[in-house]
Amino acid sequence: MDELEFMRGRVYGADHEDAGPRHGRVYAELVAGPLDGLLLDVTNWSAHDLAEGVALHTEIGRYGPGGRALYAASRVDGRRLDWCGDIP
């Protein structure tokens, strides 16, 4: 299993031992960028929160450790957050 396959279906920020989705929670898929394929728990997010987007910490983005990847609601599918770029 390669790294990309390992990451698919895992929840961003979850413990490695229990990184799968949990029953009763709502998830959006992160599309493209360094966190492609991960799920983000958006259970208590409003439509406004989703539209505003989120900056997620990642060590594998353009800026390395301490950098963040920007994701915003997809115009195509409300269950996805599309990558918009990286910031330091």
Backbone as a ProteinNet text record, in pm:
[ID]
protein_1_A
[PRIMARY]
MDELEFMRGRVYGADHEDAGPRHGRVYAELVAGPLDGLLLDVTNWSAHDLAEGVALHTEIGRYGPGGRALYAASRVDGRRLDWCGDIP
[TERTIARY]
85.7	0	90.4	66.4	147.4	86.4	156	112.9	-22.8	-47.6	-176.6	-291.5	-272.2	-377.7	-402.3	-295.5	-305	-387.1	-370.2	-436.1	-584.3	-628.9	-768.4	-863.9	-971.5	-1073.1	-1036.6	-924.8	-882.8	-932.4	-954.8	-1006	-889	-886.8	-784.2	-784.9	-668.4	-653.5	-686.1	-731.7	-767.1	-641.4	-650.1	-540.6	-515.1	-389.6	-353.1	-420.3	-439.1	-497.5	-647.6	-712	-857.7	-892.5	-840.2	-852.9	-968.9	-1050.7	-1163.2	-1280.5	-1375.7	-1495.9	-1577.4	-1648.7	-1731.8	-1879.6	-1955.8	-2100.8	-2160.8	-2254.9	-2324.7	-2253.4	-2139	-2064.1	-2080.8	-2057.8	-2067.3	-1927.1	-1888.7	-1754.3	-1758.3	-1657.5	-1634.5	-1500.8	-1492	-1366.9	-1279.4	-1152	-1055.1	-1005.9	-1018.3	-988.1	-867.8	-768.9	-644.6	-555.6	-442	-348.1	-285.5	-215.2	-139.7	-226.2	-350.4	-438.1	-543.5	-520.1	-613.8	-657.7	-788.4	-844.2	-877.6	-825.2	-860.4	-1002.4	-1062.7	-1195.8	-1182.2	-1265.3	-1266.6	-1402.4	-1401.8	-1526.1	-1588.2	-1704.1	-1773.8	-1912.5	-1925.2	-2053.7	-2127.8	-2063.5	-2131.7	-2105.3	-2061.1	-2032.5	-2161	-2176.8	-2289.8	-2253.6	-2351.6	-2325.2	-2227	-2238.3	-2146.1	-2003	-1987.3	-1854.1	-1792.1	-1871.1	-1820.8	-1780.2	-1859.6	-1829.1	-1702.2	-1678.4	-1559.2	-1432.1	-1443.4	-1327.3	-1245.5	-1129.5	-1048.4	-901.9	-812.7	-668.3	-624.1	-580.3	-544.3	-393.1	-342.9	-198.9	-155.4	-42.1	15	164.9	236.2	381.7	420.5	323.8	357.3	316.2	282.7	247.2	370.5	347.9	455.2	551.3	501.1	582.5	636	615.7	670.1	607.6	681.2	628.4	585.6	468.1	415	328.6	330.6	249.1	104.4	19.6	-122.9	-172.9	-268.7	-334.6	-474.4	-510.2	-640.5	-740.6	-857.5	-965.1	-1094.7	-1175.9	-1304.3	-1410.3	-1534.9	-1646	-1641.4	-1663.8	-1666.4	-1793.7	-1781.6	-1901.4	-1977.7	-1911.8	-1969.8	-2044.2	-1986.4	-2039.6	-2023.8	-2132.5	-2130.5	-2062.8	-2030.5	-1962.4	-1811.7	-1763.8	-1620.3	-1568.3	-1442.6	-1371.6	-1253.3	-1246.6	-1141.8	-1020.9	-903.3	-778.4	-766.7	-726.6	-711	-566.1	-478	-338.1	-283.4	-155.4	-88.4	-44.4	-34.1	15.5	115.8	208.2	307.3	243.9
-117.3	0	123.7	214.5	336.6	443.5	556.6	662.7	720.2	740.2	796.1	703.4	574.2	477.7	472.6	481.3	479.2	597.5	714.6	836.4	841.1	778.9	786	733.1	806.9	764.2	792.7	857.3	892.6	1033.5	1058.5	1187.7	1277.9	1397.7	1496.1	1522.6	1517	1548.2	1434.6	1320.2	1207.2	1128.6	1056.2	969.2	864	828.4	730.5	595.1	554.3	423.4	418.9	533.8	538.4	656.1	652.9	768.3	759	656.3	641.9	728.9	747.5	825.5	760	839.3	789.6	805.1	711.9	712.7	839.9	900.7	1017.8	1149.6	1144.6	1265.9	1297.7	1423.6	1466.6	1505.5	1456.3	1480.1	1540.4	1621.8	1673.3	1616.7	1580.2	1528.4	1644.8	1640.7	1740.2	1697.3	1786.8	1752.7	1832.1	1760.3	1814.9	1867.5	1921.6	1975.4	1868.3	1910.5	1816.3	1722.8	1756.5	1673.9	1599.4	1587.1	1521.4	1385.6	1365.3	1236.6	1224.9	1313.7	1309.3	1361.8	1323.2	1371.2	1473.5	1576.9	1678.5	1673.4	1662	1659.1	1799.3	1812.3	1940.7	1931.6	1844.6	1816.4	1941.3	2031	2148.3	2275.2	2261.8	2378.2	2427.1	2557.7	2617	2629	2660.9	2683.2	2799.1	2899.8	3014.1	2970	2886	2834.9	2759.4	2675.6	2599	2691.4	2794.3	2888.2	2967.6	2999.1	3074.1	2991.7	2861.4	2775	2762.7	2696	2665.4	2655	2692.8	2677.2	2565.5	2454.2	2336.2	2319.3	2295.3	2274	2146.1	2155.2	2038.3	2055.5	1945.2	1946.8	1913.1	1873.4	1826.2	1923.7	2045.4	2148.1	2221.9	2324.1	2403.6	2461.7	2498.4	2565.7	2472.7	2342	2245.6	2259.4	2215	2221.6	2364.1	2377.3	2507.7	2570.7	2515	2568.1	2522.9	2586.8	2551.1	2539.1	2451.5	2432.7	2493.6	2575	2640.2	2555.9	2534.9	2461.1	2540.2	2540.5	2610.4	2521.9	2549.6	2470	2461.7	2343	2320.6	2377.7	2434.1	2484.2	2369.6	2254.6	2140.1	2046.7	2024.1	1924.5	1976.4	1991.2	2043.9	1955	1832.4	1740.8	1741.3	1838.3	1847.9	1986.6	1991	2116.6	2114.6	2211.1	2215.9	2295	2247.9	2313.5	2445.8	2550.1	2683.6	2730.1	2659	2696.6	2676.8	2708.1	2694.7	2831.8	2845.1	2967.8	2930.2	3021.5	2989.6	2979.8
0	0	0	-94.2	-98.4	-8	8.8	99.2	61.8	-68.8	-111.6	-77.6	-100.5	-69.2	81.5	160.1	305.2	357.1	296.5	343.1	307	199.7	155.4	262.7	285.4	381.6	525.8	548.5	683.6	715.8	842.5	886.6	927.4	871.9	904.6	1054.8	1117.4	1259.2	1353.8	1304.4	1390.5	1429.3	1539.3	1581.8	1475.2	1456.8	1353.6	1375.5	1500.6	1529.6	1500.7	1502.6	1484.7	1393.4	1270.7	1181.1	1083.7	1094.7	1003.6	1045.3	954.5	986.3	1097.3	1173.7	1284.1	1250.5	1297.4	1276.3	1337.6	1266.3	1316.3	1290.6	1225.2	1194	1046.1	1006.8	867.3	822	703.6	653.1	513.4	485.8	350.6	305.7	178.8	124.5	79.6	118.2	73.5	-63.9	-162.3	-301.4	-349.9	-399.8	-455.1	-342	-378.4	-281.2	-194.5	-90.2	-8.6	75.9	99.9	184.5	103.1	-26	-117.8	-65	-61.4	-21.8	125.7	209.2	350.6	369.9	480.3	516.2	627.4	624.5	729.2	797.4	928.6	1005.7	1004.2	940.4	929.9	995.2	1093.4	1155.9	1201.2	1268.8	1324	1243.8	1121.6	1036.8	971.5	965.7	894.1	746.1	663.1	520.7	503.6	588.8	584.3	615.5	718.2	753.8	636	572.1	456.9	343	319.5	211.4	241.2	367.8	408	386.2	402	384.9	511.8	498.6	615.3	574.4	666.9	648.8	743	686.9	765.3	772.4	892.2	910.3	839.2	770.8	705.9	691.8	703.2	685.4	543	462.2	327.2	217.4	254.7	156.2	107.4	31.3	-29.4	74.4	191.8	292.8	400.8	386.6	482.3	619.5	723.5	859.7	896	953.8	991.4	884	763.7	655.2	666.7	588.2	588.7	445.6	427.3	297.9	307.4	208.7	207	128.5	186.7	121.2	135	28.4	28.6	-35.9	-5.1	-57.2	-210	-259.7	-403.7	-463.6	-580.2	-650.9	-717	-728.7	-797.6	-702.1	-584.3	-491.7	-349	-276.8	-141.3	-39.3	-78	14.4	-6.1	-82.1	-110.7	-77.6	-38.7	-18.6	-115.4	-204.5	-306.1	-257	-293.1	-257	-330.9	-259.5	-317.6	-316.9	-251	-244.5	-104.3	-86.6	41.5	91.1	223.5	284	393.1	424.1	529.6	666.9
[MASK]
++++++++++++++++++++++++++++++++++++++++++++++++++++++++++++++++++++++++++++++++++++++++

